[in-house]
Amino acid sequence: MPAAAKTKPSDEHVFTITRTFDAPREVVWKAWTEVERLKHWWGPKGFKTTSAELDLRAGGIFHYGMRSPDGQVVWGKFIYREIAAPKRLVFVVSFSDEKGGITRHPMSPNWPMEILSTITFAERDGKTDVTVRWQAINATDEERRTFEAGHESMRMGWTGTFDQFAEYLAQA
């Protein structure tokens, strides 16, 4: 099969991380779905959201710009596929340009252009378990291998994002 051939993702290629937050599901849901809340915590630790627009509906987008600690500006976007309040969000994550066009990862040319993201919110004793499930879609074999090799880096990135989220919830 040629290197650029596309294959279907399987469950063994999925990245998953779960964390429990000390907040009711309704509060956690709003923090994920209201732009005025989302922009205060979204992104890797140390990154600051500089621009954010949100259209929360199937086919709608969350388009955002972030500044890294070293001053680099990175753009990204979600294209929502499913909104099942307050239980689940499904969207495609991509790096983008300032106008919302899909771009390559700024530091990883073989990173998949699209990641299917499923976020679930489960309330338990007044706390909320948030599970993030990511899988590369419409990816070449090389892009899928790059994604799989990046699982530990994604775990570190999501841990930092979750840390910021926990700090935001504690102050909200």
N, C-alpha and C positions, 0 to 999 in steps of 0.2 A: 504494500500500500504506500503511495507517495507520502512524503513528510507532511504535506499540507492537507492531507485527507482529513475530513471531519468525522468524528465518531460520537456516538451518543454517550452521555455520562451515565455511570452506574453508581450505586450507593457507596461502593468502596472508594470513590473519588470525591466524596463529600466531606467538607470541613464543618465541624459542629463544635459550638462552645455554649455553655449554659452558666448563668450566674443568677443568684437570688438577691433581690433588692428589697430593702426595708421600706416598702411603700405599697399601698394598695394598687391593684391592677389598673384602675381607672386613672390614677395619677401617672403611672408609668406609661399607659397608652397615650395620654395627652402629651407627655414629654416627647414621644416618638412621632406624633402626628400634628402638632401645632408648631408652626415655624418660629414663633417667638420663644418657644421653649427649646426646640431642637437646636437652634443655632447657638445656644449657650453651652452645649456639652458635646455636640457631634464632632467626631474626628479623633485621630490618634492623640495621645497625651502630648501636650505642649503646642498643638496646633490650635489656631484661633479662626473661627468662621468669620469671614469678612463680607460675605454676600450669601443670601439665601432666599430662594423663592420656592413656594410649595403649592401644588395643586393636588390635593388628596382625593383622588378618584381613580378608578381603573382607566389607564391611559394617561393619567396626569403625571407630573414630574416633581421631583425635588431637585433643584439645581443649586449648587453651592460652590463657593470659593473658600479656600483655607490658606492661611499663611503659616508656614513651618517655622520652627524656632530660629532657623538660619535665614528666614526672610523669603524663601521660595514660595510662590503662589501656585497652588494645585487646585484644579477644578474637577468636580465630579457630578454625577447625576444618577437619580433613580428614575425608572419608568415603572409606575405602579401597575401591577396585574390584578391584584386582589386586595381588598380591604374588608376584613371581617371583624369589626369593632366588637369588643376590645380584645379579641383573641389572637388575631393573626394578620400579618402584613406579608405580601409577596410582591417583590419588585426585582427588576434587573438593574444591577449596579455597573456603571462604567466610568472610566475617567473621561473628562470632557474638556472642551475649550470654554472660553468665556461666553460664547454664544450658544453653548449646549451641544455642539457637535461632538460625537464620540471620538476619542483619541486613544493613543497607546499610553500605557503606564509610563510616566516620565523617567523612571529609572530601571524599567524591566521591559525591553522590547518584545519579549516572548510571553508576557502576561496576557491571559485571555482578555478579549475586548469586552466580554459580557459575563457577569456572574449572576446566577439566579440566587436571590436571597429570600429565605423564608424565615420570618421572625415570629415566634409564638410567645404568648404571654399567659402564664398560668398562675392564678392566685392561690395562695396556700397560707392560711393563718395570718391574713393581713399583709403578707409579703408577696412578692411577685417573682416567679422564675421566668427569666427571659432566655430563650434559646435561639441562637443564630445558626442557621444552616445555609452554607454556601456551596454552590457547585458551578463549575465552568460550563457554559453552554455555547453552542455554535463555535467550538474551539477546535483547533488542529491538535494532532497528537502531541506536538511539541509544546503548544500552549497548555494542554492538560498536564503534561509532565512538569512544566514550570509551576503551575498551580499546586500540584501535589507536593513538590519540593518546597513550596512556600508555606506549608501548613504551620510550622513552628513560628515563622515570622507573623503569620496571620493571628496566631494565638497571642503573641506578644502585643500586636496592634490592638486586638479586641480587648485584651486585659487593660490596656491603657485607656481605651475608649470607655470601657465599663467603669474604670476608676473615676474618670471625669463625670460619668453619668451618676454614680453614687454620690459624688460631691455635690452635683447639681441638685439631686433629690433631697439631700440633707439640708440644703439652703432654701429649697422651694417651699 
